[in-house]
Amino acid sequence: MRIISGDALRLRIYTGERDTHKGRSLHEVILESARREGLAGGTVFRGLAGFGANSVVHTARVLRLSEDLPVVVEIIDDAAKIEAFLPRVEALLAEGLVTVDPVRVLLYRHGPGKDTPKDTPREPAPHGSGRQGI
């Protein structure tokens, strides 16, 4: 597990639910790319309503159900990691908005018992602990 603390950057990528890259949801492609490149973590938020450069309002209201709600991908990591990831984001994004702002990381923990991705090697348990892995 990586440790990040103190000064970091928050990368926000604003897109729409229908935005794709090679037939896949753009937000999924961005999140998977960030994970593959070793960034600390990422989250995808689905918005209730929003508009962008084209000024078309997209909303989740029942009377005007949108199939293209706003989506924000947020990634926080050290400045060097975020800066190195930006060219990948630019290559993936046909339209949308990308912002970067400074943040201060107070806590970044992986709790005991949380699932570990299958492709991440597990550390052996200390001798005599009776646990199979961390």
C-alpha positions as CSV (number, residue, x, y, z in Angstrom):
1,M,0.0,0.0,0.0
2,R,1.2,3.5,-0.8
3,I,1.4,6.2,1.8
4,I,0.3,9.7,0.9
5,S,0.1,12.6,3.4
6,G,0.4,16.3,3.4
7,D,0.3,18.4,0.3
8,A,-1.3,16.6,-2.7
9,L,-3.4,17.4,-5.8
10,R,-7.0,16.6,-6.6
11,L,-7.7,15.9,-10.2
12,R,-11.3,16.3,-11.3
13,I,-12.6,15.2,-14.7
14,Y,-16.1,16.3,-15.6
15,T,-17.8,14.2,-18.3
16,G,-21.2,12.8,-19.1
17,E,-22.7,9.3,-18.5
18,R,-22.8,8.6,-22.2
19,D,-19.2,9.6,-22.9
20,T,-17.3,6.6,-24.1
21,H,-13.8,5.5,-25.2
22,K,-13.7,2.6,-27.7
23,G,-17.2,1.5,-26.7
24,R,-16.6,1.6,-22.9
25,S,-17.8,4.1,-20.4
26,L,-15.2,6.9,-20.2
27,H,-15.3,7.2,-16.4
28,E,-14.6,3.4,-16.1
29,V,-11.6,3.7,-18.6
30,I,-10.2,6.7,-16.6
31,L,-10.6,4.9,-13.3
32,E,-9.0,1.7,-14.5
33,S,-6.1,3.7,-16.1
34,A,-5.5,5.5,-12.8
35,R,-5.4,2.2,-11.0
36,R,-3.1,0.6,-13.5
37,E,-0.7,3.6,-13.3
38,G,-0.5,3.2,-9.5
39,L,-2.4,6.3,-8.4
40,A,-3.5,6.3,-4.8
41,G,-7.3,6.0,-5.5
42,G,-10.2,7.4,-7.4
43,T,-13.9,7.9,-7.1
44,V,-16.7,8.4,-9.6
45,F,-19.6,10.7,-8.7
46,R,-22.9,10.8,-10.6
47,G,-24.5,14.2,-10.6
48,L,-28.2,15.0,-10.3
49,A,-28.1,17.8,-12.8
50,G,-25.6,19.9,-14.7
51,F,-24.7,21.7,-17.9
52,G,-21.4,22.2,-19.7
53,A,-20.0,24.1,-22.6
54,N,-23.0,23.5,-24.9
55,S,-25.4,24.9,-22.2
56,V,-27.7,21.9,-22.4
57,V,-29.1,21.0,-18.9
58,H,-29.0,17.4,-18.1
59,T,-31.2,16.4,-15.1
60,A,-32.4,13.3,-13.3
61,R,-35.9,14.8,-12.7
62,V,-38.7,12.3,-13.6
63,L,-40.5,14.6,-16.0
64,R,-37.3,15.2,-17.9
65,L,-35.3,12.1,-17.5
66,S,-31.8,12.5,-18.9
67,E,-29.7,9.6,-20.2
68,D,-26.5,11.7,-20.0
69,L,-26.2,12.8,-16.4
70,P,-23.0,14.6,-15.3
71,V,-20.2,12.4,-14.0
72,V,-17.1,13.5,-12.1
73,V,-14.0,11.3,-11.7
74,E,-11.9,12.5,-8.7
75,I,-8.4,11.3,-8.1
76,I,-6.1,12.5,-5.3
77,D,-2.4,11.8,-5.2
78,D,1.0,13.4,-5.0
79,A,1.6,16.2,-7.5
80,A,4.2,14.2,-9.5
81,K,1.7,11.3,-9.9
82,I,-1.2,13.6,-11.0
83,E,1.0,15.5,-13.4
84,A,2.3,12.3,-15.0
85,F,-1.3,11.1,-15.4
86,L,-2.6,14.2,-17.1
87,P,-1.4,13.3,-20.7
88,R,-3.4,10.1,-20.4
89,V,-6.5,12.0,-19.4
90,E,-6.0,14.4,-22.3
91,A,-5.7,11.5,-24.7
92,L,-9.0,9.9,-23.5
93,L,-11.1,13.1,-23.2
94,A,-12.9,14.2,-26.4
95,E,-15.0,16.8,-24.4
96,G,-15.4,17.8,-20.8
97,L,-13.6,19.8,-18.2
98,V,-10.4,18.9,-16.2
99,T,-9.3,20.7,-13.1
100,V,-6.5,20.3,-10.6
101,D,-6.4,21.9,-7.2
102,P,-4.2,21.6,-4.1
103,V,-5.4,19.6,-1.2
104,R,-3.9,18.5,2.1
105,V,-4.2,14.8,2.9
106,L,-4.8,14.2,6.6
107,L,-5.5,10.5,6.5
108,Y,-5.2,7.7,3.9
109,R,-5.7,4.3,5.3
110,H,-6.6,0.8,4.2
111,G,-8.5,-0.9,7.0
112,P,-8.1,-4.5,8.1
113,G,-10.4,-6.9,6.5
114,K,-10.9,-4.8,3.3
115,D,-10.7,-6.7,0.1
116,T,-7.4,-6.6,-1.8
117,P,-7.5,-6.8,-5.6
118,K,-6.6,-10.2,-6.9
119,D,-3.7,-8.9,-8.9
120,T,-2.1,-7.2,-5.8
121,P,0.3,-9.4,-4.0
122,R,-0.5,-10.0,-0.3
123,E,2.1,-9.7,2.4
124,P,2.6,-12.9,4.4
125,A,1.2,-12.8,7.9
126,P,3.7,-12.5,10.8
127,H,4.8,-16.0,12.1
128,G,2.4,-17.4,14.7
129,S,-0.4,-14.9,14.1
130,G,-2.8,-17.4,12.7
131,R,-3.7,-15.1,9.9
132,Q,-3.4,-16.0,6.2
133,G,-2.5,-12.5,5.0
134,I,-3.1,-8.9,5.5
